[in-house]
Amino acid sequence: MSQKQKASVALSLSILGWSLSPIFIRYLQNAYDPFTQSGIRYIGAVLFLIPYCLMFHKNSLKTAFLKPVPTLILSLSNIIMQATWTIGIYYSTASLGQILVKIQIPIVAFFSFIVFSEERSLIKRPQFIIGSLLGIIGSLLLIYKPSSVTELPYLYRAVLSLFLSAILWGFYCVYGKYTVERELHPIPMFGVISIYTTIGLLVLGYFWGELEKILQANASTHFIAIFSGILPIAIAHSSFHYAQWYLGSAFCNTLLTLNPLLTHFFALALWKDEHLNAIQWIGTSVLLLGCILILFTKSTIKTQPSE
């Protein structure tokens, strides 16, 4: 396969992996607090990535360890992003959490303007302005949920967590692409990030979580948690960094709009409360339309890296 064909396969893996991630998070939410669950899932990522890198990317792995500035910055962003993402799923649903976090797409576009010169002029284009407004309006409609007053603080907590996660993803995505293009191979880079992220999340679990739940959970629960770190974390993150290296950030982020639909399909098979109401479906359509409009415009001027 050509590099672009490999990148297309990698992008498909990242879309599938991130579509399953909210399913695992919600399934495991009664077994762990958000920080501890995230830490254990990242242990699964480490157990997969480090042996893989030692077999196929040993020198690149060493290089990644010797480049602490980008890996530590990306790890810090990833720690907070993963924690807030998980908290957002805990206080909403898998489908709603996946859709709300799609506000990250115009955020990625904004950060790309700052870093990548070919995208800076796009902010003045009508398509970008209209798409951004649609994204914001769609996200606001998605927070609507018929509920009692006592439930509102929990919904707001989910929304704030997911929006913070989206902002951090914008930084993580753009800086990750910048680092891969100039310094590090994407797979060893994320292998090192996974180690730092695991440590950070378990430290958060120690201070603000309930680490004692690790002893209370049974072996099958631990197995599922560790397994959920392979495709949705290890493979999805590494594949995405690789895919946007060759296909471009705009194209890759456009196709990530498939995540909410796939997540909702999987979630419907497990939980009845995953159904969205009419207003939320309208918000879904408006949000995805806005994101597609932004990224369709962006992809028309995006230069591709050479093979």
N, C-alpha and C positions, 0 to 999 in steps of 0.2 A: 504494500500500500504506500501511497505517497504520504508526505507529512500532513497534508490537509485532510486526507482520508482518515489517517490516524487521529487527527485532531477532532474530526467529526464524531468518531467513535468515542473519544474521550468526553466530548461535550454531552453525548447521549448518556454516558455513565453518570456524569455529574447531575444531569436533569433527573434521572431515575433515583439516584442516591438521595438528593435533597428533597425529592417528593416523598420518600419513605421516612426521612428524618423526623418530621412532626408525629408520625404514627408511632415510632419507637418512643419518642419523648412522652407522649400522652400515655402510652401503655405502661411505662415504667414510673409514672409520677407518684403512684401510691407506695412504691418501694423505696424511693430516695427523695431527698430534697433536690432542688434544681442544680446546685453546685456539685454535689456529690455524684448525681446522675451524669452530669456532663464530664466530670473527671474520670469516672469509670468507663464511659463510652470512649473517651480519648485514650485510655489505656489500651483498648482494642485497636485503635488506630496505630499506636506506637508498636504494639506487638506484630502488626502486619507490615508497617512501613520500614522499620529499622532492619529486620532480616532481609527484606526485599532490596533495600538500598545496599546492604553489605554484599549481596550477591551480584547486583547489576550496576550499582552506581557508587562504589566504594570511595573513589577519589572525589566525586562530587559531594558525597556526604561529609567527607573531611573538610572540604572547602566551605560547606554550609556551616559547620561548627566553628570554623575560623572566621566567619563573617557575622559577629554577634550583633552588630548594629541593625541591619535589616531584619534578621530573624527575631531579635528581642522586641523590636518595635511592632512587627507583625503579630508576634505572640501576645503582647499586651493588648493589642486591639482585638485579637481573636478571643482572649480570655473573657473580656467584658462582653464582647459580641455574643459568644456562646452562652454565657450566663444569662444575659438579658433576653436572648432568643428563647431559652428554655423556660424562664420565668413567664414570658409572654404566652407560651403554649399552656403552661400550668393554669393560667387565669383566663384562658379563652378556650378555643377548640383547635384541633389540628388544622382544619380547613381555614378558619378565620385567621389564625396566626400566620399561615402560609401566605394568604392573600394580603394581609396588612403589611407584611414586610416587603411586599413588592414595590413600595414607595422607594426602595433602595435603587430602583432603576434610574429615575431622573437624578437621584443623588450621585450615582456613579457617573452619569453624564456631566454633572456639574464639576465634580472633582477631576474628571478627564480634561475639561477645558483648562484647568489650572496647570496640569502636567504636560498634556500632549498638545503641541501647538496647532496641529491640523484641525483640532476640534473647537478652538477658542471662538472662532467666528460664528459658530452654530447658535450660541446663546441669543443672538439677535434675530434669529429666524422665527417667523410666525409659527411654524410647526412646533418648534421647541417650546415656545411660550404657551401655546394652546395645549400641548401635551402635558406640560408641567401642571397647568391649572386643572386639567382633567384628572391627573394623578392625585392631586390634593383633594379635589371634590370627591373622587371615588373612595379615597381612604376615609374621609369623614363620613360618608354614607355607610361604610363598612363597620364603623364602630356602633351603629345603631343596633340595639337589641332590646326587644320588649322585656322589661324586667322591673322588679321592684326597686325602690330607692336604696335598699340595703345592698343590692348587688352592684350598684354603680361604681363604688370604689375599686372593686375587683376588675371590672372592665377597664376603667381608666388606668389601673396599674398595668394591665396587659398591653394597652395601647402605647403607653409611655415606654414600656420595656421594648416593644417591637420597633417603635420608631427610633429609639436609641440604637438598637441592633442594626437597623437599616442604615443609619448614618455611619456607624462603624464599618459596616460592610462596604460602603462606598469608598472609604479610605483604604480598607484592606484590599479590595479588588484592584484599585488603581495602583497603589504602592506595590502590591504583589506583582502586577504586570510589569511595572517599571523595574523591579528587582530581577525578575526572570529574564527580561530582555537584556539586562546589562551585567548581571553578576552570577546568578545561581540557577541550577537546573531545578525545575518545579517540584519534582518528586522528593529529592533529598532535602530541598528547602522546607517542604511541608513536613517531612519526617522530623527535622529539628524543631520546627514550630510545634509539632504535636507533643514532643517531650516537654518543652517549656509550658505549653498550654495545660497539660495534665497536672504538672506541679502547681501551677497557679490556681486551677480550679479546685484542687484538693485542699489547698491552703484556704481558699474562700470557704470551702465546706467545713473546715476545722473551726473557723471563727464564726461563721454565720449559718452554717448548715447543721445537719444531724448525722454526723459520721457513724454514730452508733447503729444506724439503720443498715449499714453494711453487714453487721453481724446478724441482724434480724432477717435479712433477705435470704432466700434459699438459693441453692446452687443453680437451678434452672434460670432464675431471675438474673443472677450474675452473668450467666452464659449469654442470655439475650442482650444484656447491656453491653457486654464486651463485643459480641457479634455485631451489634448495631453501630459500632465504631469503625467497621471495615468498609462497607459500601457507602453509607451516608456521610462518613467523615474522611477516612483515609483515601479511598478511591475517588470520591466526589471532589474533594478539595484539590488533590493533586491533578486530577483530570481537568478540572476547570482552569487551573493555572496553565496547564499545557495547552488546552484548547484555545484560550484567548491569546496565547503567544503566537499562534499561527492563523487563527480565524478573526482575531480582533475583538476587543472588549464589547463593541457595539453589537455585533452579530450574536455573540455568546449571551449577553444579557437580554437580548430580544427573546431568544428561545427559552430563557428561564421563566418567561410568563406562562409556560406550560406547567410549571410546578404546582400552582394552586389547583388546577383541574385534575392532575394526577393524584395529588394528595386527597382531594375531596372524593375521588373515586375509591381510593383505598379505605378512607375513613368511613364512608357510608356503609361499608361491609361490616364494620365493627361497632359503631356507636350511632344511636338514633339522634342524639343532639347535635350531630355534625351538619344537619340540614340547615341551609341558610334561608332566611326569610326573604320576601320579595324585594325589600329595600336593599338588603345586602347583596342580592343578585344584581340589582341595578348598579350598586357601587362597584361590584366586581367587573361588570362590563365597562363602566366608565374608566376605572383604574387601568384595566388591561388595554383599553383603546388608547388612553393617554400614553402609556408606556410604549406601546407599539408605534405610535405616531412619532414620539421622540426618537426612538432607536431606529426606525426606518429612515428618518431624516439623517440621523447620525451615520448610519452605515453607508449612505450614498457618498460620503466624503472621506470615509475611513481608509487610510492606506494600509496595505497588508505587508507584513514582514517578509523578507525574502526567505526562500527555502535553502 
